[in-house]
């Protein structure tokens, strides 16, 4: 088979396999066997298995099967030659059926007819593929147009990225923040209860801990699977509404001295759990160059934003 045709068939087959895996994953989610966050992992593992199976077939399986067919063909020809040399006639359908306790002559004739049809179809397909390869060599196959990228709500994607983080991982980050805060809150002068080692960080760490503890997956969900997905969906909507309304005041006030502007507070806090906030979502959430104002204090947005 010509390389271009082979590549096209492999691409089509991979697309079909991915669609089947996605349907299977949806069924498993609906039955509570896996969570919605594990769908992508399931499809990825499935595609890896399909790829490994195809690689084995392409490297070894096809050669094994074809060699067995060649042996079967040679054996059949040898038996036919021996029967012809001995002057024996080919067995009739009745003689073949007589060697089996259940088959009738009609069954044998039907199987023989089916085999002939299969061989005929295989011959037609092989002829078609050969002609297609010849045409591909004489005429370049036009490149398919790239599919238009579907519009993705950046805020919804951010929420999906946040809730995709395992609750145990976020809890570990909260534990590390508590430990860092304990260090920052160490008193330099035991007789002075305000002599913190790092008062600026000590003001920010508890606010970040409170914000991370408000994430949907950290809060307890009493509904069992798969109904917990309904609760998680509503909590994601609550978090979206909260972020659209602006950062929580406790987070802005607590981290203003350490991180200065709202964008940096937002980026740095989500960065603690490995979630990146791109420039597109930040532009929609925070007005350009908007200062963070606290009664009596104003912090201009002087910290440069690195788009993620």
C-alpha positions as CSV (number, residue, x, y, z in Angstrom):
1,X,0.0,0.0,0.0
2,X,1.3,3.5,-0.9
3,X,2.5,5.5,2.1
4,X,0.0,8.3,1.7
5,X,-3.0,6.0,1.6
6,X,-1.7,4.1,4.6
7,X,-1.2,7.3,6.5
8,X,-4.7,8.4,5.6
9,X,-6.2,5.1,6.8
10,X,-4.3,5.2,10.1
11,X,-5.5,8.8,10.7
12,X,-9.1,7.8,10.1
13,X,-8.7,4.7,12.3
14,X,-7.2,6.8,15.1
15,X,-10.1,9.2,14.9
16,X,-12.7,6.5,15.1
17,X,-10.8,4.8,18.0
18,X,-10.7,8.2,19.9
19,X,-14.5,8.7,19.4
20,X,-15.2,5.2,20.7
21,X,-13.0,5.8,23.8
22,X,-14.8,9.1,24.4
23,X,-18.2,7.4,24.3
24,X,-16.9,4.6,26.6
25,X,-15.6,7.2,29.0
26,X,-18.9,9.0,29.0
27,X,-20.7,5.8,29.8
28,X,-18.3,5.1,32.7
29,X,-18.8,8.6,34.1
30,X,-22.6,8.2,33.9
31,X,-22.3,4.9,35.9
32,X,-20.0,6.5,38.5
33,X,-17.0,4.2,37.6
34,X,-14.7,7.1,36.9
35,X,-15.0,10.8,37.5
36,X,-15.4,13.4,34.8
37,X,-11.8,14.7,35.6
38,X,-10.5,11.2,34.7
39,X,-12.1,11.2,31.2
40,X,-9.0,12.7,29.4
41,X,-6.7,10.2,31.2
42,X,-8.9,7.3,30.2
43,X,-8.9,8.4,26.5
44,X,-5.2,9.0,26.6
45,X,-4.4,5.6,28.0
46,X,-6.8,4.0,25.6
47,X,-5.2,5.7,22.6
48,X,-1.8,4.6,23.9
49,X,-3.0,1.0,24.0
50,X,-4.5,1.3,20.5
51,X,-1.2,2.7,19.3
52,X,0.8,-0.1,20.9
53,X,-1.5,-2.7,19.4
54,X,-1.3,-1.2,16.0
55,X,2.5,-1.0,16.3
56,X,2.7,-4.7,17.2
57,X,0.4,-5.6,14.3
58,X,2.3,-3.5,11.8
59,X,5.7,-4.9,12.9
60,X,4.9,-8.5,13.7
61,X,1.2,-9.4,13.6
62,X,0.6,-8.9,9.9
63,X,3.7,-11.0,9.1
64,X,2.6,-13.8,11.4
65,X,-1.0,-13.9,10.0
66,X,0.2,-13.8,6.4
67,X,2.7,-16.5,7.0
68,X,0.0,-18.7,8.5
69,X,-2.2,-18.1,5.4
70,X,0.8,-19.0,3.1
71,X,1.3,-22.3,5.1
72,X,-2.4,-23.0,4.9
73,X,-2.4,-22.3,1.1
74,X,0.6,-24.5,0.5
75,X,-0.8,-27.3,2.6
76,X,-4.1,-27.2,0.7
77,X,-2.2,-27.2,-2.7
78,X,-0.1,-30.2,-1.5
79,X,-3.2,-32.2,-0.5
80,X,-4.9,-31.4,-3.8
81,X,-1.8,-32.5,-5.7
82,X,-1.6,-35.7,-3.8
83,X,-5.2,-36.5,-4.4
84,X,-4.9,-35.8,-8.1
85,X,-1.7,-38.0,-8.3
86,X,-3.6,-40.8,-6.6
87,X,-6.5,-40.4,-9.0
88,X,-9.0,-39.5,-6.2
89,X,-11.9,-37.1,-7.0
90,X,-12.6,-34.1,-4.8
91,X,-14.9,-34.8,-1.9
92,X,-18.5,-33.8,-2.4
93,X,-20.5,-31.7,0.0
94,X,-22.4,-34.8,1.1
95,X,-19.1,-36.6,1.9
96,X,-17.9,-33.6,3.9
97,X,-21.1,-33.3,5.8
98,X,-21.0,-37.0,6.6
99,X,-17.8,-36.4,8.6
100,X,-19.5,-34.0,11.0
101,X,-22.3,-34.9,13.4
102,X,-24.3,-31.7,12.9
103,X,-23.5,-30.3,9.5
104,X,-25.8,-31.0,6.5
105,X,-24.8,-30.8,2.9
106,X,-26.7,-27.5,2.7
107,X,-24.6,-26.1,5.5
108,X,-21.4,-27.1,3.7
109,X,-22.5,-25.6,0.5
110,X,-23.5,-22.3,2.3
111,X,-20.1,-22.1,4.0
112,X,-18.3,-22.7,0.7
113,X,-20.4,-20.0,-1.0
114,X,-19.6,-17.6,1.8
115,X,-15.9,-18.2,1.5
116,X,-16.0,-17.6,-2.3
117,X,-17.8,-14.3,-1.6
118,X,-15.2,-13.2,1.0
119,X,-12.4,-14.0,-1.4
120,X,-14.2,-12.0,-4.1
121,X,-14.6,-9.0,-1.9
122,X,-11.0,-9.2,-0.8
123,X,-9.9,-9.3,-4.4
124,X,-12.1,-6.2,-5.3
125,X,-10.7,-4.3,-2.3
126,X,-7.1,-5.1,-3.1
127,X,-7.7,-4.0,-6.7
128,X,-9.3,-0.8,-5.5
129,X,-6.4,0.0,-3.1
130,X,-3.8,-0.7,-5.7
131,X,-5.6,1.6,-8.2
132,X,-5.9,4.2,-5.5
133,X,-2.2,4.0,-4.8
134,X,-1.4,4.4,-8.5
135,X,-3.6,7.4,-8.7
136,X,-2.0,8.9,-5.6
137,X,1.4,8.6,-7.2
138,X,0.2,10.4,-10.3
139,X,-1.8,13.1,-8.5
140,X,-1.0,14.7,-5.1
141,X,-3.6,14.3,-2.5
142,X,-4.9,17.7,-1.4
143,X,-4.2,18.6,2.2
144,X,-7.3,18.8,4.3
145,X,-8.3,22.2,5.6
146,X,-7.6,22.6,9.3
147,X,-10.7,22.5,11.4
148,X,-11.8,25.8,12.8
149,X,-11.0,26.0,16.5
150,X,-14.1,26.0,18.6
151,X,-14.6,29.0,20.9
152,X,-13.6,28.2,24.5
153,X,-14.7,30.3,27.4
154,X,-11.4,31.2,29.1
155,X,-13.1,31.7,32.5
156,X,-14.7,28.3,32.3
157,X,-11.4,26.7,31.2
158,X,-9.8,28.3,34.3
159,X,-12.4,26.8,36.5
160,X,-11.9,23.4,34.8
161,X,-8.2,23.7,35.4
162,X,-8.7,24.6,39.1
163,X,-11.2,21.7,39.8
164,X,-9.0,19.3,37.9
165,X,-6.4,19.5,40.7
166,X,-6.7,16.7,43.2
167,X,-8.1,17.7,46.6
168,X,-5.2,15.9,48.3
169,X,-2.7,18.0,46.3
170,X,-4.4,21.3,47.2
171,X,-4.5,20.2,50.8
172,X,-0.8,19.5,50.7
173,X,-0.2,23.1,49.4
174,X,-2.3,24.5,52.2
175,X,-0.2,22.5,54.7
176,X,3.0,24.0,53.2
177,X,1.5,27.5,53.4
178,X,0.7,26.9,57.1
179,X,4.2,25.8,57.7
180,X,5.6,28.8,55.9
181,X,3.3,31.1,57.8
182,X,4.4,29.6,61.1
183,X,8.0,30.6,60.1
184,X,7.0,34.1,59.0
185,X,5.0,34.6,62.3
186,X,7.9,33.7,64.5
187,X,8.4,36.5,67.1
188,X,11.8,38.2,67.0
189,X,11.1,39.7,70.4
190,X,9.1,37.4,72.6
191,X,7.9,40.3,74.7
192,X,6.5,42.0,71.6
193,X,3.5,40.1,70.1
194,X,3.8,42.1,66.9
195,X,7.5,41.5,66.2
196,X,6.9,39.0,63.4
197,X,9.9,37.7,61.5
198,X,8.2,38.5,58.2
199,X,5.0,40.5,58.8
200,X,4.3,41.1,55.1
201,X,4.3,37.4,54.3
202,X,2.4,36.6,57.5
203,X,-0.4,38.9,56.4
204,X,-0.6,37.1,52.9
205,X,-0.3,33.4,53.8
206,X,-3.5,33.1,55.9
207,X,-5.5,34.9,53.1
208,X,-4.1,32.5,50.5
209,X,-4.9,29.5,52.7
210,X,-8.5,30.8,53.2
211,X,-8.9,31.2,49.4
212,X,-7.6,27.8,48.6
213,X,-9.9,26.3,51.2
214,X,-12.8,27.8,49.4
215,X,-12.1,25.8,46.2
216,X,-15.0,23.5,45.1
217,X,-13.1,20.2,45.5
218,X,-11.8,21.0,49.0
219,X,-15.2,21.5,50.5
220,X,-17.0,18.4,51.7
221,X,-19.5,16.9,49.2
222,X,-22.1,14.7,51.0
223,X,-23.8,13.5,47.8
224,X,-22.3,10.1,46.6
225,X,-21.0,9.5,43.1
226,X,-22.2,10.2,40.4
227,X,-24.5,12.8,42.0
228,X,-21.5,14.6,43.5
229,X,-20.9,16.0,40.0
230,X,-24.1,18.1,40.4
231,X,-22.8,19.7,43.6
232,X,-19.3,20.3,42.1
233,X,-21.0,21.9,39.0
234,X,-22.9,24.4,41.3
235,X,-19.8,25.2,43.4
236,X,-17.8,25.9,40.2
237,X,-20.6,28.4,39.2
238,X,-20.3,30.0,42.6
239,X,-16.6,30.4,42.2
240,X,-17.0,31.9,38.7
241,X,-19.4,34.5,40.1
242,X,-17.1,35.3,43.0
243,X,-14.1,35.8,40.7
244,X,-16.1,37.9,38.3
245,X,-17.1,40.1,41.2
246,X,-13.4,40.7,42.0
247,X,-11.0,39.1,44.4
248,X,-12.3,38.5,47.9
249,X,-11.5,41.5,50.1
250,X,-9.5,39.4,52.6
251,X,-7.2,38.2,49.8
252,X,-6.7,41.7,48.4
253,X,-6.0,43.3,51.8
254,X,-3.9,40.5,53.1
255,X,-1.6,40.1,50.1
256,X,-1.5,43.8,48.9
257,X,1.7,44.6,50.6
258,X,3.5,41.4,49.4
259,X,2.1,41.1,45.8
260,X,0.8,44.7,45.3
261,X,-1.8,44.4,42.4
262,X,-4.8,42.2,41.9
263,X,-3.5,40.5,38.8
264,X,-0.3,39.4,40.6
265,X,-2.2,38.3,43.7
266,X,-4.5,36.2,41.5
267,X,-1.7,34.7,39.3
268,X,0.5,33.9,42.3
269,X,-2.2,32.3,44.4
270,X,-3.4,30.0,41.6
271,X,0.3,29.3,40.7
272,X,0.6,27.7,44.1
273,X,-1.5,24.8,42.9
274,X,0.0,24.8,39.4
275,X,-2.9,26.6,37.6
276,X,-1.9,29.2,35.0
277,X,-4.0,32.3,34.3
278,X,-3.4,33.5,30.8
279,X,-3.4,37.2,29.7
280,X,-6.8,36.7,28.0
281,X,-8.7,35.8,31.2
282,X,-6.8,38.4,33.2
283,X,-7.8,41.2,30.8
284,X,-11.4,40.3,31.1
285,X,-11.3,40.1,34.9
286,X,-9.2,43.1,35.8
287,X,-9.2,46.5,34.1
288,X,-5.9,47.5,32.6
289,X,-3.5,49.3,35.1
290,X,-6.2,49.4,37.7
291,X,-4.7,50.3,41.1
292,X,-5.6,48.3,44.2
293,X,-7.1,50.8,46.6
294,X,-7.4,50.2,50.4
295,X,-8.8,52.9,52.7
296,X,-5.8,55.2,53.4
297,X,-3.5,53.3,51.0
298,X,-3.2,52.9,47.2
299,X,-0.9,50.4,45.5
300,X,-0.3,51.1,41.8
301,X,-0.1,48.1,39.4
302,X,3.7,48.3,39.0
303,X,4.5,44.5,39.0
304,X,4.8,43.3,35.4
305,X,2.5,40.5,34.4
306,X,3.9,37.5,32.7
307,X,1.3,36.0,30.3
308,X,0.9,32.3,30.9
